[in-house]
Structure formats: C-alpha cells, structure tokens
Amino acid sequence: MVHAPERPPAGAPPARINLYSDTQTRPTPAMKAAMMAAAVGDEQHGDDPTVHALCDRMAALMGKEAAIFLPSGTMCNVVAILTHCGKGDEVVAHETAHILFSEGGAHAAFTGVQIMPLKGGGGMFTADDVRAAIRPKTRYNPPQRLLEVEQTANIGGGKVWPLQQLNEVAAVAHAEGWSTHMDGARLMNACVAAAVAPRDMVAGYDSVWLDFTKGLGAPLGAVLCGSADFIGQAWRWKQRLGGSMRQAGICAAACLYALEHNIERLAEDHANAKALARGLAQIPGVVVEDPETNLVFFDVRGAGVDVPTLQRRLALRGVSVSGLGGRVRACTHLDVTAPMIEEVVGLIRQSILA
C-alpha cells in the first residue's frame, strides 16, 4: 500500500515556523505581481516569450548553449538521464543521491538504467572513487554512460562540492567517454556559499539543472541546461512525459524574478542555519552537523527522543521539521527570519525535554 502524505497531528496549529523544507516557501507579493504581468503564449508550441527569456538567461548563466523549462527538478533528472542513456546503461552516482533516494524508483520505471552507488562522506566522492568504479568493457558489464553529482548534497548535510573536486571527478568520467550531469537543486546555495560563479561551478558538466522552488522561492519550475543537441533531444522526452505546458510564462516570470531578487539573499538563509546550529548545540544530548548552506541536520537520540516524537511535539507548537536517515533536518529559507530562529531553538529545547 502506498501511503498518502502525512497530515499534521490532530490539534496541531498551522505551522508558524516552517523548517520542513525550502520547498515550503511561498511567492512574495512582488513575485506574484511579476507573474500576473507576464507576457504569455503556448509554451508547447514555442511562442511563450517569457519562457524563452528564462531559458536564454539560464543558458547564459550556466555557460551552456540551450535550456528547457520543466515543471520539476525530478523531471529534469529523468529527462536528462533518458537523453544521456539507453536502457541497460549504467549511471554512477553517490549512494544518497536524489535519483536513488527520492524519486520513487523513476529511473528503474522509466529510464531502464542501472545506478552504481558510490560511498563517500558528505554526499560526495573522489576521482579515485570514480576510477575504482570503472568496469571492464566486456559483454558481461553494463555500458557506463553517465556520472551524476548533486550540488549541494542534500542527505550529505547540504554540503558544497569543492570546485576542484567537481572538476576532478568530471575529468575521470570524460576520459572514459561518459557524459556528466549535475543535479543542481540547490546549486545557487552552493555558488553563494563558495563564492563561485554558476558557469564556473558547472563547467565540467554536460547537463545541469536549477530548481526555482527551493531557496529561490518560486511556486513551480526548474530549468535544464546543456548543448543545443542535448536540449533538442530532451524536448522529445519532455513531450513524452507530459512536461510540455501552455501559458507557462506565468510561472517562468516567477523564476525570472527569483534570478533577479533571490540569489544574493541566500546568504541570509546560510547565516540563519549557522545560528540555529549554534543554538541546538547547547541542548544536552543533541549532536549537530555544522551547516555549510541552509540545511541543518541534528541527531536527538542522545537526548532520549526519536525523530517522529520530536516532529509531533514541535508540530503541536507550530513548528515543522523533517526527518531523513534517522536525523532531524531543519531547512532555512526566505520565509524564516532571524527572530524565528531564536524562538525555534527554545521550542525545540522544550519539545526535547517535555
């Protein structure tokens, strides 16, 4: 049986402080105004000017030839792998990658690829790890076609791949004739934290996408970038998967607004995450991972409480957090202010000691 998403516990008020995910952000009044003012057309037919403006801007930002607007980041990963690979091919990725952990088996169901999971701290692996994963080219082994990385590494704790390491693993892949793909769900968080321009961060990757519904605060949309030939082939998979849209300029306008107004302010989310981690570290029994971006992971088992219990107690106090891999995850974003961080530390302390 497949379970529907869990509802808040009975009696819980609406979440006043929503740290469940940066996907919980809501479009600001200014973003909504930009959406309502957008020039639109039939995106599937190719005549939505706002979608074209977004794709052109994203291709330039990432240093790629072309881009395609898609409804979600998961569809970006599915379309990219379908375009790079054939059935029975192998993708090399980290064992905690979104394509393995959070996409409902989409790549087994739709792409027919096999994914080789690599180990490594912080959701990352090294060039030597990639070399060790190279299979002999015989009829007994699947053809290895693609190396995939996730920037930032979500389950790895929101860690930022260092630019040199990104380039080193990509170089090994390209030397083997593989393509490279970057899941850039929180790419701008990484660029802001590392002070690296997006085109430099992704230079070693044949395809990359950016999600606009996380820290950038848009209600819908992601953009996949690559060569003109790659994007041309990706369009066929977009069509097959039902990802083509009509007056999509309304949503593309939100993404353009996010590019103009919501990138530099990601540093505020990172500062709030640091402040939250410092406060949590003062609670007896709580073990906190030092955040590099906007994701704060902490272990409460030493405080005598499990993750579901803490989530329930916090929900009754108007606070929402998520649980991943036996840890609590709190995610800062544009709807979470510094005063909220101060308040939530006290509420977490109360909930743990209740």
N, C-alpha and C positions, 0 to 999 in steps of 0.2 A: 504494500500500500504506500502511495506517495502522499506525504502529509502536506497540507496547505501551510503557508507561513504562519508562524505562531502569532497569536494576538497578545496584547498586554494582559497581565494577570487581572482578575476581577477586582474592581475597586481602584485600579491604578489611574491616576490623572493623566491627561495628555503630557507628553514629555516636555518639560520646560528647558532642560539642558540635554540636547540630543547628541551624544557622543558615539552613537551606534556606528555611523559611517559618514564620510564626507558625501556620500550619495544622498544624504538626508537634507542637503542644502536646498533652499527654496529660492527661486528667482527674485531678485530685488525689484522694487518698483521701477527703477531706471532700466533694468533688463527687460521687464515686461513692456515698457514703453517702446524700447527698440524693437521688440518682437511685433508689436502692433503696427509699427510704422514701416515694416519690411516690405520691399517690393518682392512679389512672388510670381511664380509660374509653375508649370508642370515639371517637377524635377525629373521624373522618369523620361519625359520627352526631351529633356535637355534645355528647357527655356526658363529656369528659375535663376534670375540674376544674382540673388543673394547667396544661393548655394554655390554658384560659380565664384563669387567673390571670396567666400570662405575657403573653397578648395584651392584657389590660386594663392591666397595668403598662406595657407598651411603648407603648400608645396614649397613656397619660397622660404618659409620659416624653418622647415626641415632640410632644406637644400636638396630636394627631390624634384623630379620632372613633373609629377602629376599627383593628384589626390582624389579621393572619393568619399562622399558623405554617407555615413551609415547610421542606423538607429542606435547601435550599442557597441561597446568595446568587445563583448563576446562575439558579436557578428564579425567584427574586424578580424579577430583571431581565426575564426572559422573560414572566412573568405580568404585570408592570407594563406592559410595552410592548404586550402583547396587549390589555390592558384600556384603555390610553390611546389606542391607534392602530388603524386598519384597514389592510388590505393596500393597498400602494401609497402609504401616507403616508410622511412623512419625519421622521426624528429628527435633531436637531442635537446633536453631541457632540464631545469632543476626539478628535483622531486617535489617541491612545494609550489611549482608554477601554477598559475591560474588555469592554464589549459588542462592540467591534470586534476586540480583540486576543486575547481569552482565552476565548471562549465557543463556539468551534468552528463559527462561522457560524450559530449558533442563530437569529438574527433574520432571516436570509435563508430558513432552512429552515422556521421555524415561524410567525414573525410577518408575513413578507412586506413588511416596511418597508424603506425606503432610509435609510441613515445618512450624513449630511453630516459629514465630519470637519473640525474646526477646528484650526488650529495655535495654539501658544502655549507659552511656557516653563513648566516645572514641571507639565505636565499640565493647565494652566488656560488660560482665555481671558477676554477682557474684554467688557463691554457693547458696546463699539464693534465687536468681532469678531462678536458676535451680530447687531447691526444690519446689518453688511455681508453676513451670510448670509441675510438675509430675501429670499425670492423674490417676484417679482410674482405676484399671484394670477390666473393665467391657466390655461387648459386645457392648456397646454404643460408646466406645472410640477407636481410632486407637492405635494399639500397638506401643509404643515408643521404638525405636531401637537404635538411634544414637544421640550423642551430637557432634556438629561441631563448631570449632573455627577457626578464621583467624588470622594468625601471620605473619606480622603486620596487623593491622586492617586498610585497605585502606581508606574507606569512613570515618572511625573514625579518620582520620588525620594522618595515618601512625604510630599510637600509638603501643607501645610494651606491650603485656600482661605480667605482672609480673609473674615470675615463680611460686610463691606461689599461685597466683590466678588461673593459669592454672591447677595446681595440685588439687586445691580445687574443681573446677567445674568438673574435670575428676573423682575425687573420688565420688562425688554425683552420677554421671552417672553410674559408675561401680557398686556402691551399689544397683542401680536399675536394674542391669543386662543389661544396654545399652553398646554399643560399643562407642568408641570415635575416632574422625577424625580431623586432623589438616590440613587446607588449608595453606600450607607453602610457598605461592607465594614469599613472601619477608622474609622468615624465617632467612636467613643469615644476613639480615639487623638487625633483632631483636637480633640475637645472638651477633653480633658485638657491637651493642649499649648497650646491657645489660651485656656484658662480661660473657655470659653463653654458655657452650659447647652445640652443637646441640643435642647430645644424652641426655643431662640433660633437655634441653628445651622440648623435645618431649617424655620424659619417660612415661608420663601418657596417651599417645595416641596410640591407636591400629593401626592406619594408619596415615601416613603423607607424603606429597609430597613437593618437592622443584622445583621451576621454574628456569630454567637457562637463560631465555630470558629477564629477567629484569636487575637488577643491576649486575648480573654475566656476562652479555654481549654476550651470545651465540645466534646464529640465530634461533635455534629450540630446543625444548625438555624440558621435565620435568620427574622426577623420583618419582614414588610412592613406599613407603616402608611399610612393615608390616610383619606379621608372614608368614612362608613358606606356610601354608594352605591358608591364605588370598590371597597371591600373586598368588598361583596356581589357585584359583577361579577367580581372576582378569584377568588372561590370557584369560579365555574364553570370558569375556566381551570385552577385547581388540580386540580379533579376530572378534567378532560380530559387533563391532563399526568401523571396518576398521582401527584400530590403529596399526596393525602389519605392519612391514616395511621390506625392503630388505637390501641394503648395508647401514644400519643406523649408522655404525661405523664412517662414515664421520661426522655426527652430534654429536655422543657420544664423539668423540675426542675433539670437541669444549667444551663440558660440563666438560670433564676431565681437560682440560686446565684452564677453569674457576675456578674449585676447587683448582687448584694449584697456580693460579696467581691473582684471582679477589675477594677473600673474604676479606682479611685484608684491601684492598684499599677502601672498602665500607665506612670506617670511613671518607675518604676524601669527599664522597658524603654527609655524615651527616654534616660535617663542612661547606660545601658549602650551604647546606639547612639552617643552622643557620645564615650564613652570609646574605643569601637572605632575610630571615625573618626580620633580624635587619634592612636591608635597606628598605624593604617595610613598616615597622612600622613607618618610618619617613615621609611617604607620607600622607598628610592630608586626613582624611576620610577613610583610608584603615585599616581594622581590620585583624590582622594576628594571626593565631594559632601558638603557639610555637612548632616547629617540634622536634620530637624525633628521626626521622630517615631521609629519603631522600624525604619526601613528605611535601610540603609547601602549606597549604590551606589559602586563604585570601578572605575577603569579600570586594567588591569595591562599594557596593550600597551607602555607606555613602559619597563616593567621587563623586556621581552623574553619575555613568556609570554602565551599566549592563554587564554581562559576555560576551554575544555574541559580543557586541560592542568592548569591550576591546580585545577579541580574534582577531577580524578583524583588528583593528588598529595595534596590535602587529604583525600580520602576514604580514602586509604591510611594517613592519620594520625588517622582517626577524626573528621574534621570535614566537615560537609555545608554547601555553599552553592549558590545558584542562579545562573543566568546569564540576563540579559534585555537585549536590544538591544545586544549587544557589551560589556556591562558585567557585573561580578560584583555580585550582590545578597546581602547578609547581613542576616538579619531577627532581631531580638532579641525574646524573649518570656519567659513565666513559667518556662520550663524552662532558661533561660540565666542564669547568675549572673555577678556581677562578677568573681570569680576565673576563671571560664571565659573571660571577655573578655580578661583579661591573658594567659591561656595561648594563646588562639587567635591573638592578634597575633604571638606568637613562631612559632607553627606556620605561619601564612601567610608570614611572612618566610622561614622555612626552605624552604617549598614554592616560593616565587618564585625564591629563589637557588639551588635544587637543581641 
